[in-house]
Amino acid sequence: MPTVIKNDIDNTSAQLVVTITKDEIKPKVESELKRIRQKADIKGFRHGHAPMSYIKKMYGTSVLVEMFNEMMSQEVFDYLRSSKLDVLGQPLPAAEQKQYEFKVDQMDDEYAVTYDIGFVAPFEFKELDNKDTFERLVVSNLNELIDEDLEHARTSLGERINAEDNIEEKDLLKVHAKEVKGDYEHTFSFLVESIPDDKLKKQFLKLKLGDSIKFDARKLEEDKGEKHFRKYILGLEDSDEREVSDQFEGTIEEVSRVVKAELNEDFFSKYFGNNEVTTIEQAREKIGEAVKQFYDVRSNALLMRDFQEKIMEQNTVELPEAFLKRWLLVSNEGKITPDDIDRQYPAFADNLRWTMLRDKMKALYNLAVSEEELRGEYLRRIQGYFQGQLPEDMLGSYIDRMMQDEQDVNNTRETLETDKIFEAVREKVKIKDKGILSSELHELLDKVSRKAQEEQSEDAELREVVAE
């Protein structure tokens, strides 16, 4: 039988020396050549009766090389499967190899190839327990948020009227104006509260329908560049290259105002879409549930990130850095440079470590996402998309269509697995709620989101070539 000898280099890399003898490969080569001869249609010879010497001359070398590669690959595969090594990447032929001529009539007594392999050394997973305490951020201004949502609901269902009294901050104004020094005329429409310039906003708040005002058009909105200003503020087409100044004088032609809906039975029915909410108290409770759920999802995401950082900190996973860098370079020749690999490797290695730790936790806590759970998640999405309007008999086929996207299914499964890991870890550690203003929580979420995006981009190129 072929022999495989493993020579360890360090804890995470080794070389496999695979040896095949002439006596092992020769019968396979001869058998394949006979098969070729039986099927060969060669000019000058009857079908299947060409001399073996002729067949060897034509096909011998290629058959020998094919059998050699096939046997080597099979031996490496069989060894790795039986050894149960947690191999990373694919085995690579070592840089220095003996060169063989592969002559079918003059076979070497043996053929040996050395392969580099990289693997993860066995490690004992250190899980979090009740000695570990984490803070979970919860919004402390829930009542304020409920008030805001309720007022927004009243506004969304309110009646829009044309006001003639003093202008208010929530009003929508329509001002027809002409350049102070020029002929261009335009009707500007804007919300008073969106004016970023406080001085100009105060000027408008002192006026009423029919009053005139001089203003700098650039101060009606935040500066978003010249192209945006000309197209969306001045109303000029892209092809219109005329010069138009910033200074205008105009008259307030319309003051549009929303009168908020009354908190009555009609409002409750329209906004909540059922007869369960009939009082202000019930409305606040219902809105509070939605607000709390909104922030719970985000608080849990931050908590999961804390779990991940702690788990990574107390579980050292040693990786075969030199092998992985070589494997990335060889397997993606021309697509990525050594400098790219060196730059992106730290983030790539961290992602790889976390994947391994996830796998450990999935096995430790016996976590798996069933087909039923996957379909249930897609059902939840569909019901969210269509607000429950899709007929029941169409749901199954719609789910089937969505699940044809293999990448999306994998991402969905991974998300559900993360949720399960989160709940498993959460049950083992101590959690202390810490109140925080919603504005502060949003600032923190933005900061974490930006950092996560930066981390994702750090090894994006490497992950892309690996996925290919």
N, C-alpha and C positions, 0 to 999 in steps of 0.2 A: 504493500500500500504506500501511497505518497506519504511523506512525513512533513509535519509542521512543527517547527521549534520556535518558541516565544522567548525573545531576549528583551528583558525589561530595560528601559532607558532611565525612567524615573517612575513616580507614582501614577502618572497619567499618560505615558507614552511608551511604546515598545516597538520592536521589529519582529515580524514573522518571517522566518526563512522556510519557504515551501520548496520541497525537493520531489521531483518526479523522475523515476528511472526509465531507461530505455525499454526495459521489459514491461513497464506499465503503460507507456504511451504507444509503443509499436503496434500491439493488437488493435487498438482503436483506429490508428491511422490505416492499417491494412483493411480493416472492416469497412471503413468509409470509402477507401479507394475501390474496393470490390463493388460497393453499392453504386458508385459513380460509373464504373465500367459497365455494369448491367443496364444502366439507363442511357449510356452515352451513344449519341448518333454522330459518328466521326466519318468524314468522307474517306472512302477507300476501304472501309471495313463494314462487315455486317453489324446490324444493331446489337450491341452488347458483347461483341466479340473482338474489340480492339485489344491488342497485346497489352499486358499489364505494364510492361516497360514503357509503352507509349503513354499510358494513363499516368504513371508515376512522373514521367517527364513533364507532362502538361499540368497535372494537379498536385503532385506530391508535396511541393514546398508549401503551397497555400493550405493544404489539408493538415500538414504537420503543425503549422503555425496556429491554425484554427483549433486543433485538438489541444495544443499546448495552452492556449489562452483559456479555453473552456475548462480544462482540468485545473489550471491554477485558480481561476475564479471560484470554481466549485469547492476546492479545498479550503480556500480562505473563508468562503461563506459557511461551510460546514464547521470549521474550527470556531469561528466567532459565535455561531449559534450554540454550539455545545459548551463553549467557555462561559457563556452568559455575561460577557463583558459589556458594559454600558458604552458602546462605541459611539464616537462622534464623527460626523462626516463619513467619508469612504476611505478604505485603505489606499495608500499611494505607493507605487513602486519607489524604492529608495533611490537616492540620486546616483549612486555608483552601483552598476550591475555588470556582471559578466556578459559579454556579447556572444550570442550563439549564431551559427551559420544556417541552421535548420535544413540540413540536407537529408532527404528521406532515405537515401541509400547509405548514408554515413552518419547515423544518429549518434549523438553524444551518449555516453554511458548514463549520465543523469543531467537533469536540468534543474537549476536552483534560482529562485527569485526571492529577493528580500523586499518586504512591504513595510512601510511605516504606518502605524495605527495610533490613534488617540482615543482615550476613553476617560470616563469619570471614575475616580477611585471610590470604592464603597465608603459611605459615611452614614453616621447615625443622625437622623433628623431630630433636632432639638425643638420641640413644640412649645408654644406659649402656654402659660398656665395662670392660676389665680394669684401668683406672685407678681404678675405683670399688670400694671394699672395704666389705663388709657383715658384721655379726656375726649368726650364726644360733645361737639359744639351744637348747641340748640339755640334757636332765636329767642331772645328775651322780650322782644316787642311784638308778640303775636297779636295782641289786641289792636295795636296801631296798624298792622298789616291787614287785619280783618276790616278795619275802618276804611283803609285805602281801597281794598278790593270791592267793598260794598259801594263806595262812592263811584268807583270806576264802572260798576254794573249799572248804577243809576244813570250815569252819563251815557253809557252805550245804549240804553233803552230810552234815553230822554228825547224830548222834542226839540228840533232846531227851529229857532225863530229869528226874525230880523229885528234887531234892537235899535232904538233911536235915542236911548238915554246915554249915560256915560259909558265909556268903553271899559271892559273888564279884562283881566289877564288871560282868561280862557277863551276870549272871543277870537273869531276868524274874521280878518279884515280884507276888504277888497278896495284897493287904492288905485285910481287911474291917475297916472303921472306923466309928465313930460320933462325931458332934459332941461336943466336950468340954462345951459349953454348948448343948444342943439335942437334938432327937430324930432328926435326919436320919442315916441309915445308908447307906453306899455301899462297894462293893468297888473298890478302886483297883488297876489293873494298869499296871506301868511297868518300864522297864529301869533298873537301878541306874546304869549309866554315863551315862544321859541326865539325871540329876538335876543341875541347874546349881549348886545350893548345896552347896559343898564340905563344910560342917559337917554338913549333913543326910546327905549321901552317906556320910561316915565313920561316922555313927551306925548306918546300915543295915548297913554292912560289918562291924560288931561283933556283929551279931545272927545268929540262925539260925531255922529253921522253928519256929513256935509262940510265938516271943517277941512281946512287946507293945512299942508305941512311941507316943509323942505326936509329932505333926508338923504343920507348916503346909502345907496342901494346895497353896497357891500356889507353894511352893518345889519341887514335884515336876517342873515343866517350866518352860521359859523363858516369861516373861510375853508373852502374845499377845492381851491384852485381856480385858475382863470377859465378853463373850459367849462367847469360846473357853473360858475357865475354867469357866463354869457348864455349858456343854454337854459338853465333852470331858474335863474333869477331874472335875467333880462329877456328871456324868451326868444333868443336869436338862434336860427338854424346854424348847423355846423358850417354850411357853405357861405353864410353871411359874414363878410369880413369888414364891414363898416366899423368905424370907431364910435363907440358910445361911452359917454362919461359916467361917473358914479353918482353925480349929483342930480337929484330930481325934485320937482315940486308937483304935488298932486292933491287930489280931493278924495276923502273917504266916501266911497259910493255905497258900501254895504257893510253892516256890522252883523255878523251871524253868530248866534249864541245858542248853546244847548241848555235847555231847562231840564234839570234832572228829574227823572221819573219819581213819582211818589212811592213810598214803601207801603204798598197796598197789595191786595189779593191779585190784581192783574199783573203787577210787577213780579211777585213771587212765582206766579204760574208761567210767565214768559221766560224768566231767567233760569229757574230751576227745572222747568219742563215736567213737573209732576204736582201732585196735590199734597205731598208730604210736608212741604214748607208753607206755613200759613202765617207765621209771626216773625217779627224782627229777631227774636231770640233764636228761633230755629234757623233763620237765614244766617245769622252769625256763626252758629254752631256748624252748619254745613260748609260755609266758606272756611272756617277755621280748620276743619278736617282736611280740606284741599290744600290750604297753605302749609299746614303741618306736614302733609305728605310730600309736598314740593321740597321743603327744606330737609326732611328726613333723608330723602334720596341723596342729597348733596352732603349732608353731615356724615352719612354712612360711607360715601365715597372718600371723604377725607380720613375717616377712621380706618378704612381699608388700606389707604396709603400708609398710615402709621403702622398698621399691622405688618405690611409688606417690608417697610424699612427695618422694623425690629427683627422680623424673621430672617431677613438677609444679613443683618448684623450678627446674629448669634449662630448662623449656619454657614460655615466656610465650605465652599464647593471649589475644589482645586480643578483647574482646566489645563489641558495640554496646549498652552499658548503657541508655542513654536509650530506644532503640528497644525493647529487650526488656521494659523496665518498662511502656512504653505498650502493647505487644502483649499482655502478661499482663493488664493492666487491661481493655483493650477486648475481648479474646476471652473474658474471664470476668466480664463486667459483672454486678455484683450478688453475685458469689460471693466476691469478695476486695476489700479496700480498698487504697488507695495506701500506707497505713501498714504493712499486712501485707506488701506487696511490698517496701518499703524494708527492713523488718526481716529478711525471709527471703532477699532477693536474694543476699547474699554467699555463702551456702551453696549456693543454687541455681546460681550462676555457677561455683562450684568443681566441682560435680557435672557441669555441662555441659562444662567444660574437660576433666575427666577422661574423659568419654565420647568427646570428640574425640581425645584422646591415645590412648585404647584403639583407636579406629578407625585411627589412623596406624600403630600397632604391628601390628594385624591385617594391614594391607596390606603393611607393611615386611617382616614375617616370614612373609607368605603363610599366615596362620592362618585356618582355617575349621573349623567343626564339621559333620561329615557326618551324614546321616540314620542311618547305621549306628552312629556314635558316640552319637548321642542315644538310640537304642533300646538300645544297650548299657548306658547309664547307667540307664535305666528298668529293664532286666533286673537290674542289680546291686541296685537298690532293692527290687524284688520279691523277689529271693532273700533279701535281708536281712529283709524283713517276714515271710516265710513259712519262713525257715530251711531253704530247699531242699525244702519239703514240697509245693509246688505242682506238679502233673503237667506234664511238658514240653509236652504238646499244648495246654495252657491258657495258656502263657506269652505267646504271640503276641497272642491276643485281649485278654489282660489289659493288655499294653503299649499296644495300640491304644486301649483305654478310657482309660487314664491320659493318653495324649497328646492326647485330645480337649480337655483344658484348655489353651487357647492361652497363657494367662498363665504357667502352670507350665512349659510347653515353652520359652517365651522366657526364663524365669528359669534353667531348666536349661541352655539353650544358653549364656547369659551366664556361668554358673558354669564350664562346660567351657572357654569362651573364656578366662576369667581363668586357669584352670589352664595353658592353653597359653602365654599371655603370660608367666606366672610362669616356666615352664620355659625359654622363649626368652631372657628377661632373665637368668635364673640362669646360663645357659651363657656369658654375655658378661662377667660381673662376677666379682670375687674374693669368696669366702665363707670366713669364719673361724668355726669352731665355738667357742662359749663355754659352758662348763658352768654350770649353775644348778640349785639345788634345786627339786624339783617344787612345793613350797609357794610358793616365790618366783615361779615361772613362773605358777602359778594366780593369784597376786595381780596380776601384770602383765596377764594375760589378762582378769581382771575389770575392771581399770582401763581397758584398751583397749576392752573391750566396752561399758562405760558411756559412754565418750567417743564411740564409734561410734553408739550409740543416740541420744545427744544431738545428734550431727551429722545423723543421719537425720531427727530431729524438727525441726531448725532450718528446713528448707525443705519439710517434708512437705505442707503445704497447697498450695504452688506446684506441686510435682510432681504432686499429685492433680488439680489443675485442668488442667494441661498434658496429663495422661494422658486426661482426658475429651475 
